[in-house]
Amino acid sequence: MSAQDVHAQVLALLRAEYGLDGERGGMSRTLARFLERRAGELGVDERGYLERLRADQGERSRMLHSVTVGHSWFYRDPGQLAEIRERLRAHLHEHSPPRPVRVWVAGCANGEEAWTIALIADALTCPVEILATDIDELGLERGRAGVYGAWALRELPEPLREDFEATGPDAWRITDRLRGRVTFMRHNLCDPPPRPETGRGWDMICCRNVLIYFERERAHAIVAGLRGSLDEGGQLFLGVGDLLFQLDEIEAVARARLPRQEDGADEPSAPSTARVGADEPGGDVVQRAAERLASGAVQAKAARPSSGAVEARSARPSSGVVHRAAERVASGAVQRGGIRTPSGVVQASTLRTPSGAVQARMAEISEAFELDEPLGPPAPPDPPSEEQLEQLCRAGEAVEAGDLEEAKALLETILDEDPTIAEGLLWLGVVHHLEGDAHAASEALRRACCMEPELWPATLFAALSAEHLGRWRAARRCWSELDRALRAAEPPRWIASEALSRALPRWRAEALELVRQRYESTS
């Protein structure tokens, strides 16, 4: 049995027993490195290690710890924690005497999030019962120990640090006073959800940036199970990466209520503000709900197409990345489709802009689909570190130089560590598009848009990829969203590498020209 055979069988095991998709987040490459290293440490061949892995639960735990992402820290995602704090405070006012708030942290990694919620609840004198679960036994052991280094505590507000005691030069331990607030338990999210010790269901479930590692069908089933285990009035909190699956659900409902398209388009490849007319079936509420989930949190003003668009033909930027991408579809795709669809032509003056209020958007979605419990606001992605920005710069420079293999290797390394970095997904989508793999490009660019809705270059390349695939309805929506984003008065709020910052003015000029061409082709 070859190393490739063992690798394939372990990937199949991860998929069958845990629902994990080895192609997401660089898991497959991480697993390959682990298998090679671990077999060498044990002095066994590939077949011998596979047999050990199947028979030894401890070895299984070691493998799971290696391939799953346990990267987290205390007080991560302050905006969503503020929402959790408000719900705890409201609970105190609604119940007299207050009963414990039942909280399940699903996919708890090393326990940082569970302990953070315990600290917040303690500061409010709000009783809580927190269950923290994961498939990673080694991570659970660390969570039970409650000992963390300074890096994990770097963003924890000073008042909350009083419940830690120093146990070494770089080690702080949760005090015994709080230890009864959190229970750690092994649980596979593919299994039925656990139930709280008291009450019918959970008041809050936090499952943030976990589902991005699951097969799509399993992720949908898991979300349904999470919702079904909430108590009346309970709330589910997901991460921004997990909204990909919420978007899939909403778009599926929207498509079911829309007239069948004749141009072969299926789901959009990027966020959009284009909408079905209110007099068309499925228009208005359902469509706007899907659009507002997909579009960003920026309130942008609609504007007419400018007459002063830069002529890309006569003043082509030196890099030519956008131009090269456009050439892949300009040989017939644009002329055939433009942005005209059987239902008519979208004019810039008819575009609607997103509300920009995350909580309002999630409430609208909940109301539109008559959900029993409201969706919690998504946790924003973490900004790239200085080291990651340097790596992104190198990858972007490689793309600009046409060295796609080097760029892809750099980006895979970056996204292995953190698959939610929007700029990394953008560059990867550009690489896939330039290689001619429009399907892979669309997936990477869709993720980039969901991670950072204001990252308009991702929408640009998503439009080109949609045209390459003949998805004219998706392309139309992307061009409409791109037109809105390019003319928004607000400056971008995302942090870009030097390579991307240098490329933006050139890309913007080419993007304006491409948008102008698409609108002119329909006039």
C-alpha positions as CSV (number, residue, x, y, z in Angstrom):
1,M,0.0,0.0,0.0
2,S,1.5,3.3,-1.1
3,A,1.6,6.5,0.9
4,Q,-1.0,8.0,-1.6
5,D,-3.4,5.1,-0.8
6,V,-3.1,5.6,3.0
7,H,-3.6,9.3,2.5
8,A,-6.7,8.7,0.5
9,Q,-8.1,6.2,3.0
10,V,-7.6,8.6,5.9
11,L,-9.3,11.4,4.0
12,A,-12.2,9.0,3.4
13,L,-12.3,8.3,7.1
14,L,-12.4,12.0,8.0
15,R,-15.2,12.5,5.5
16,A,-17.3,9.4,6.6
17,E,-16.9,9.7,10.4
18,Y,-16.5,13.4,10.9
19,G,-17.9,15.1,7.8
20,L,-14.6,16.9,7.2
21,D,-13.7,17.9,3.7
22,G,-10.0,17.4,3.2
23,E,-9.9,19.9,0.3
24,R,-10.9,22.8,2.6
25,G,-8.4,24.9,4.5
26,G,-5.4,22.9,3.3
27,M,-6.4,19.9,5.4
28,S,-5.2,17.4,2.8
29,R,-1.7,18.8,2.7
30,T,-1.5,19.0,6.4
31,L,-2.6,15.4,6.7
32,A,0.0,14.3,4.2
33,R,2.8,16.0,6.2
34,F,1.5,14.5,9.4
35,L,1.3,10.9,8.0
36,E,4.8,11.0,6.7
37,R,6.2,12.5,10.0
38,R,4.2,10.2,12.3
39,A,5.0,7.0,10.5
40,G,8.7,7.9,10.7
41,E,8.4,8.6,14.4
42,L,6.7,5.2,15.0
43,G,9.0,3.3,12.7
44,V,6.2,1.7,10.7
45,D,5.3,1.6,7.0
46,E,2.1,3.2,5.6
47,R,0.0,0.1,6.0
48,G,1.2,-0.4,9.6
49,Y,0.3,3.2,10.5
50,L,-3.2,2.9,9.0
51,E,-3.9,-0.2,11.1
52,R,-2.7,1.6,14.2
53,L,-4.8,4.6,13.4
54,R,-7.9,2.4,13.1
55,A,-7.3,0.5,16.4
56,D,-5.8,3.1,18.7
57,Q,-8.1,5.9,19.8
58,G,-5.1,7.8,21.2
59,E,-3.5,7.8,17.8
60,R,-6.8,8.9,16.2
61,S,-6.9,11.8,18.6
62,R,-3.4,12.8,17.7
63,M,-4.3,12.8,14.0
64,L,-7.4,14.8,14.5
65,H,-5.5,17.4,16.6
66,S,-3.0,17.7,13.8
67,V,-5.5,18.3,10.9
68,T,-8.1,20.4,12.7
69,V,-7.6,24.1,13.3
70,G,-7.2,25.0,17.0
71,H,-6.0,28.6,16.4
72,S,-8.0,31.0,18.7
73,W,-7.6,33.4,21.6
74,F,-9.5,35.1,24.3
75,Y,-12.0,37.9,23.5
76,R,-11.9,37.2,19.8
77,D,-14.6,39.0,17.7
78,P,-15.5,41.8,20.2
79,G,-18.5,42.8,18.1
80,Q,-20.2,39.4,18.5
81,L,-19.2,39.2,22.1
82,A,-21.0,42.5,22.7
83,E,-24.2,40.9,21.3
84,I,-23.7,37.9,23.6
85,R,-23.2,40.3,26.6
86,E,-26.4,42.1,25.7
87,R,-28.3,38.8,25.6
88,L,-26.9,37.9,29.0
89,R,-27.9,41.2,30.4
90,A,-31.4,40.9,28.9
91,H,-31.7,37.5,30.5
92,L,-31.1,39.0,33.9
93,H,-34.0,41.4,33.5
94,E,-36.4,38.8,32.1
95,H,-36.0,36.2,34.8
96,S,-36.3,36.8,38.5
97,P,-34.6,35.0,40.1
98,P,-32.4,34.4,37.0
99,R,-32.0,30.8,36.0
100,P,-28.6,29.8,34.5
101,V,-28.2,30.7,30.8
102,R,-27.6,27.5,28.8
103,V,-24.7,28.0,26.4
104,W,-23.2,25.4,24.0
105,V,-19.9,26.3,22.4
106,A,-19.6,23.8,19.5
107,G,-16.1,23.3,18.1
108,C,-14.5,24.9,21.1
109,A,-10.8,24.2,20.0
110,N,-8.7,24.8,23.2
111,G,-11.5,26.5,25.2
112,E,-10.7,30.2,24.8
113,E,-14.2,31.1,23.6
114,A,-16.0,29.1,26.3
115,W,-13.9,30.7,29.0
116,T,-14.4,34.2,27.5
117,I,-18.2,33.8,27.7
118,A,-17.8,32.6,31.3
119,L,-15.7,35.6,32.2
120,I,-18.3,38.0,30.6
121,A,-21.2,36.3,32.4
122,D,-19.3,36.5,35.7
123,A,-18.7,40.2,35.3
124,L,-22.5,40.6,34.9
125,T,-23.2,38.3,37.8
126,C,-25.2,36.2,35.3
127,P,-25.4,32.5,36.1
128,V,-24.4,30.3,33.1
129,E,-24.0,26.6,32.3
130,I,-21.5,26.3,29.4
131,L,-20.9,23.1,27.5
132,A,-17.8,23.2,25.3
133,T,-17.4,20.4,22.8
134,D,-15.0,19.3,20.1
135,I,-13.7,16.2,18.4
136,D,-10.1,17.1,19.4
137,E,-9.3,15.4,22.7
138,L,-6.0,17.1,23.1
139,G,-7.7,20.5,22.7
140,L,-10.3,19.5,25.2
141,E,-7.6,18.6,27.7
142,R,-6.0,22.0,27.4
143,G,-9.4,23.6,27.8
144,R,-10.0,21.6,31.0
145,A,-6.6,22.6,32.3
146,G,-7.4,26.3,31.7
147,V,-3.8,27.3,31.3
148,Y,-2.9,29.8,28.6
149,G,0.1,31.9,27.4
150,A,0.3,35.7,27.1
151,W,-0.4,35.5,23.3
152,A,-3.8,33.9,23.9
153,L,-4.7,36.5,26.5
154,R,-3.4,39.5,24.5
155,E,-6.9,41.0,23.7
156,L,-8.6,40.2,26.9
157,P,-9.7,43.4,28.7
158,E,-7.8,44.2,31.8
159,P,-10.7,43.8,34.3
160,L,-11.3,40.3,33.1
161,R,-7.7,39.2,33.7
162,E,-8.3,39.2,37.5
163,D,-9.7,35.7,37.2
164,F,-6.3,34.3,36.1
165,E,-3.4,33.4,38.3
166,A,0.2,33.1,37.1
167,T,1.6,29.6,37.2
168,G,4.9,30.2,35.3
169,P,6.9,32.7,33.2
170,D,4.3,32.6,30.4
171,A,1.4,30.7,31.8
172,W,-1.9,31.9,33.4
173,R,-4.6,29.7,34.8
174,I,-8.3,30.2,35.2
175,T,-9.1,30.5,38.9
176,D,-10.9,27.7,40.7
177,R,-13.9,30.1,41.3
178,L,-14.9,29.9,37.6
179,R,-14.1,26.3,36.9
180,G,-17.6,25.0,37.6
181,R,-19.0,27.3,34.8
182,V,-17.6,25.3,31.8
183,T,-17.9,21.6,31.1
184,F,-15.7,20.1,28.4
185,M,-17.0,17.1,26.4
186,R,-16.0,15.3,23.3
187,H,-18.7,15.5,20.6
188,N,-18.8,14.9,16.9
189,L,-21.0,17.5,15.2
190,C,-22.2,14.8,12.8
191,D,-23.9,13.1,15.8
192,P,-27.2,14.3,17.4
193,P,-26.7,17.5,19.4
194,P,-26.2,17.2,23.1
195,R,-29.0,18.5,25.4
196,P,-28.5,20.8,28.4
197,E,-28.8,19.3,31.8
198,T,-31.8,21.6,32.6
199,G,-34.4,22.9,30.2
200,R,-35.6,21.8,26.8
201,G,-32.9,23.5,24.7
202,W,-30.0,25.9,24.5
203,D,-30.3,29.6,25.0
204,M,-27.3,30.3,22.9
205,I,-25.1,28.1,20.6
206,C,-21.8,29.4,19.3
207,C,-20.4,27.6,16.4
208,R,-18.0,30.1,14.8
209,N,-15.9,29.4,11.7
210,V,-16.2,25.6,12.2
211,L,-18.5,24.7,9.3
212,I,-16.1,25.9,6.7
213,Y,-14.2,22.6,7.1
214,F,-17.2,20.4,6.5
215,E,-18.7,19.0,3.4
216,R,-21.5,21.2,2.2
217,E,-24.3,18.7,2.7
218,R,-23.0,17.9,6.2
219,A,-22.8,21.5,7.1
220,H,-26.4,22.1,6.1
221,A,-27.5,19.1,8.3
222,I,-25.4,20.4,11.2
223,V,-26.9,23.9,11.0
224,A,-30.4,22.3,11.0
225,G,-29.5,20.3,14.1
226,L,-28.1,23.3,15.8
227,R,-31.2,25.3,15.2
228,G,-33.4,22.4,16.3
229,S,-31.6,22.2,19.7
230,L,-32.3,25.8,20.6
231,D,-34.8,26.7,23.2
232,E,-37.6,29.1,22.3
233,G,-36.1,32.5,21.8
234,G,-32.6,31.0,21.6
235,Q,-29.9,32.3,19.2
236,L,-27.3,30.7,17.0
237,F,-24.1,32.5,16.5
238,L,-22.0,31.6,13.4
239,G,-18.7,33.0,12.1
240,V,-18.5,34.9,8.8
241,G,-17.0,31.8,7.1
242,D,-20.0,29.8,8.1
243,L,-22.4,32.3,6.4
244,L,-21.4,30.6,3.1
245,F,-23.9,27.8,4.1
246,Q,-26.5,30.3,5.2
247,L,-26.1,31.9,1.8
248,D,-26.6,28.6,0.0
249,E,-29.8,27.9,1.9
250,I,-31.3,31.4,1.1
251,E,-30.2,31.3,-2.5
252,A,-31.8,27.8,-2.9
253,V,-35.1,29.2,-1.6
254,A,-34.8,32.3,-3.8
255,R,-34.1,30.2,-6.9
256,A,-37.1,27.9,-6.2
257,R,-39.4,31.0,-6.2
258,L,-37.9,32.6,-9.3
259,P,-38.8,31.9,-12.9
260,R,-36.5,29.5,-14.6
261,Q,-33.6,31.3,-16.3
262,E,-32.9,30.5,-20.0
263,D,-29.2,31.4,-19.9
264,G,-28.0,28.5,-17.9
265,A,-27.2,30.6,-14.8
266,D,-27.6,29.0,-11.4
267,E,-26.3,30.5,-8.2
268,P,-24.5,33.8,-8.0
269,S,-20.7,33.7,-7.7
270,A,-20.4,36.9,-5.7
271,P,-22.4,39.3,-3.6
272,S,-24.8,41.5,-5.5
273,T,-27.3,44.3,-5.1
274,A,-29.2,43.6,-8.4
275,R,-32.7,42.4,-7.6
276,V,-35.8,40.9,-9.2
277,G,-38.6,43.3,-9.8
278,A,-41.2,43.5,-7.1
279,D,-43.8,42.3,-9.7
280,E,-41.9,39.1,-10.5
281,P,-42.5,35.9,-8.6
282,G,-40.1,35.6,-5.6
283,G,-39.1,39.3,-5.8
284,D,-38.7,41.8,-3.0
285,V,-38.4,40.2,0.4
286,V,-36.8,36.8,-0.4
287,Q,-34.4,38.2,-3.0
288,R,-33.4,41.2,-0.9
289,A,-32.8,38.8,2.1
290,A,-30.4,36.8,0.0
291,E,-28.7,39.9,-1.4
292,R,-28.3,41.6,1.9
293,L,-26.7,38.5,3.4
294,A,-24.3,38.3,0.5
295,S,-23.5,42.0,0.2
296,G,-21.4,44.0,2.7
297,A,-21.9,46.1,5.8
298,V,-21.1,49.4,4.0
299,Q,-23.9,51.9,3.2
300,A,-23.1,53.0,-0.3
301,K,-24.8,55.7,-2.4
302,A,-26.0,54.7,-5.9
303,A,-24.4,56.7,-8.7
304,R,-24.8,56.9,-12.4
305,P,-22.1,55.4,-14.6
306,S,-19.4,58.0,-15.2
307,S,-18.7,59.3,-18.6
308,G,-15.0,59.7,-17.7
309,A,-14.1,56.0,-17.5
310,V,-10.5,55.3,-18.3
311,E,-10.0,53.7,-21.7
312,A,-8.2,50.4,-20.9
313,R,-7.4,49.8,-24.6
314,S,-5.5,53.0,-25.0
315,A,-4.0,53.2,-21.5
316,R,-3.5,49.6,-20.5
317,P,-1.9,49.2,-17.0
318,S,1.5,47.6,-17.1
319,S,0.6,44.6,-15.1
320,G,-2.3,43.6,-17.3
321,V,-3.7,41.0,-14.8
322,V,-7.3,42.2,-15.2
323,H,-6.8,42.6,-19.0
324,R,-5.4,39.0,-19.3
325,A,-8.4,37.7,-17.3
326,A,-10.8,39.6,-19.4
327,E,-9.2,38.3,-22.6
328,R,-10.2,34.8,-21.5
329,V,-13.8,35.6,-22.0
330,A,-13.7,38.5,-24.5
331,S,-13.4,36.1,-27.5
332,G,-17.2,35.7,-27.5
333,A,-18.6,35.5,-24.1
334,V,-19.1,39.2,-23.6
335,Q,-20.6,39.7,-27.0
336,R,-23.0,36.8,-26.6
337,G,-24.2,37.7,-23.2
338,G,-23.3,41.1,-21.9
339,I,-25.5,41.7,-18.9
340,R,-28.8,41.2,-20.8
341,T,-31.1,38.4,-19.6
342,P,-34.5,37.1,-20.6
343,S,-36.1,39.3,-18.0
344,G,-34.5,42.4,-19.2
345,V,-31.5,44.7,-18.8
346,V,-30.3,46.0,-15.5
347,Q,-29.7,49.7,-15.6
348,A,-27.4,51.4,-13.2
349,S,-30.1,53.8,-12.1
350,T,-32.2,50.9,-10.8
351,L,-29.6,49.4,-8.5
352,R,-30.5,49.1,-4.8
353,T,-27.8,49.5,-2.2
354,P,-27.5,47.3,0.9
355,S,-28.6,48.6,4.2
356,G,-25.2,48.0,5.8
357,A,-26.6,47.1,9.3
358,V,-25.6,43.6,10.1
359,Q,-28.1,43.0,12.8
360,A,-30.9,44.4,10.7
361,R,-29.8,42.2,7.8
362,M,-29.9,39.1,9.9
363,A,-33.2,40.0,11.4
364,E,-34.7,40.5,7.9
365,I,-33.4,37.1,6.8
366,S,-35.0,35.5,9.9
367,E,-38.3,37.2,9.3
368,A,-38.3,36.5,5.5
369,F,-37.8,32.8,6.1
370,E,-40.0,32.6,9.2
371,L,-37.2,31.1,11.3
372,D,-38.2,30.0,14.8
373,E,-35.0,31.7,16.2
374,P,-33.2,34.7,14.9
375,L,-29.8,34.4,13.3
376,G,-27.0,35.9,15.3
377,P,-24.7,38.5,13.7
378,P,-21.7,37.0,11.9
379,A,-18.3,37.2,13.5
380,P,-16.0,39.4,11.4
381,P,-12.8,37.8,10.0
382,D,-9.6,38.7,11.8
383,P,-7.3,41.2,10.0
384,P,-4.1,39.7,8.6
385,S,-1.0,39.9,10.8
386,E,2.1,41.7,9.6
387,E,3.7,38.4,8.7
388,Q,0.7,37.3,6.7
389,L,0.6,40.7,4.9
390,E,4.3,40.1,3.9
391,Q,3.4,36.7,2.6
392,L,0.4,38.1,0.7
393,C,2.6,40.7,-0.8
394,R,5.0,38.1,-2.1
395,A,2.1,36.0,-3.5
396,G,0.6,39.1,-5.2
397,E,3.9,40.0,-6.8
398,A,4.3,36.5,-8.1
399,V,0.8,36.8,-9.7
400,E,1.7,40.1,-11.3
401,A,5.0,38.6,-12.6
402,G,3.0,35.7,-14.1
403,D,4.6,33.1,-11.8
404,L,1.4,31.3,-11.0
405,E,3.0,28.2,-9.5
406,E,5.0,30.2,-7.0
407,A,1.9,32.3,-6.2
408,K,-0.2,29.2,-5.6
409,A,2.3,27.6,-3.3
410,L,2.6,30.8,-1.2
411,L,-1.2,31.1,-1.0
412,E,-1.8,27.5,-0.1
413,T,0.7,28.0,2.8
414,I,-1.1,31.2,3.9
415,L,-4.6,29.7,3.7
416,D,-3.5,26.5,5.4
417,E,-2.9,28.6,8.5
418,D,-6.0,30.7,8.2
419,P,-8.6,29.9,5.5
420,T,-10.6,33.1,6.2
421,I,-8.0,35.6,4.9
422,A,-10.0,37.4,2.2
423,E,-7.0,38.7,0.2
424,G,-5.5,35.3,0.1
425,L,-8.7,33.9,-1.3
426,L,-8.8,36.8,-3.8
427,W,-5.3,36.1,-5.1
428,L,-6.0,32.4,-5.3
429,G,-9.2,33.1,-7.3
430,V,-7.1,35.2,-9.7
431,V,-4.6,32.4,-10.1
432,H,-7.3,29.8,-10.8
433,H,-8.9,32.2,-13.3
434,L,-5.7,32.9,-15.2
435,E,-5.1,29.1,-15.3
436,G,-8.5,28.6,-16.9
437,D,-10.1,26.8,-13.9
438,A,-13.2,29.0,-13.7
439,H,-15.0,26.7,-11.3
440,A,-12.2,26.8,-8.7
441,A,-11.9,30.5,-9.3
442,S,-15.6,31.1,-8.6
443,E,-15.4,29.1,-5.3
444,A,-12.4,31.0,-4.0
445,L,-13.8,34.4,-5.1
446,R,-17.2,33.7,-3.5
447,R,-15.4,32.9,-0.2
448,A,-13.4,36.1,-0.5
449,C,-16.5,38.1,-1.0
450,C,-18.2,36.5,2.0
451,M,-15.2,37.1,4.2
452,E,-14.8,40.7,3.2
453,P,-17.9,42.1,1.2
454,E,-16.1,45.4,0.4
455,L,-13.2,43.6,-1.4
456,W,-14.5,44.7,-4.8
457,P,-11.6,43.0,-6.9
458,A,-13.0,39.7,-5.8
459,T,-16.4,40.7,-7.4
460,L,-14.5,41.8,-10.5
461,F,-12.8,38.5,-11.1
462,A,-16.0,36.6,-10.0
463,A,-17.8,38.4,-12.9
464,L,-15.2,37.4,-15.4
465,S,-15.3,33.8,-14.1
466,A,-19.1,33.7,-14.3
467,E,-18.9,34.9,-17.9
468,H,-16.3,32.2,-18.7
469,L,-18.7,29.6,-17.3
470,G,-21.7,31.1,-19.3
471,R,-23.5,32.0,-16.0
472,W,-25.0,35.2,-17.4
473,R,-27.4,35.9,-14.5
474,A,-24.5,35.6,-12.0
475,A,-22.2,37.7,-14.2
476,R,-24.9,40.4,-14.4
477,R,-25.3,40.6,-10.7
478,C,-21.5,40.7,-10.2
479,W,-21.1,43.6,-12.7
480,S,-24.0,45.5,-11.0
481,E,-22.4,45.0,-7.5
482,L,-19.0,46.0,-8.9
483,D,-20.5,49.2,-10.4
484,R,-21.9,50.1,-7.0
485,A,-18.7,49.4,-5.1
486,L,-16.5,51.3,-7.5
487,R,-18.6,54.5,-7.2
488,A,-19.2,54.3,-3.4
489,A,-18.0,57.5,-1.6
490,E,-16.6,55.6,1.4
491,P,-12.9,54.5,1.2
492,P,-12.3,50.7,1.7
493,R,-12.0,49.6,5.3
494,W,-10.1,46.4,4.7
495,I,-6.4,46.0,5.2
496,A,-4.4,45.3,2.0
497,S,-0.9,44.1,1.4
498,E,1.5,46.4,-0.5
499,A,1.1,44.3,-3.6
500,L,-2.7,44.7,-3.6
501,S,-2.5,48.4,-2.7
502,R,-0.3,49.0,-5.7
503,A,-2.6,47.0,-8.0
504,L,-5.9,48.6,-6.9
505,P,-5.6,51.9,-8.9
506,R,-4.7,49.9,-12.1
507,W,-7.4,47.3,-11.5
508,R,-10.0,50.1,-10.8
509,A,-9.3,51.7,-14.1
510,E,-9.7,48.4,-16.0
511,A,-12.8,47.5,-13.9
512,L,-14.5,50.8,-14.8
513,E,-13.8,50.2,-18.4
514,L,-15.1,46.7,-18.3
515,V,-18.3,47.8,-16.5
516,R,-18.8,50.5,-19.1
517,Q,-18.4,48.0,-21.9
518,R,-21.0,45.7,-20.3
519,Y,-23.5,48.5,-20.0
520,E,-22.9,49.7,-23.5
521,S,-23.4,46.2,-24.9
522,T,-27.0,46.3,-23.7
523,S,-27.9,49.8,-25.0
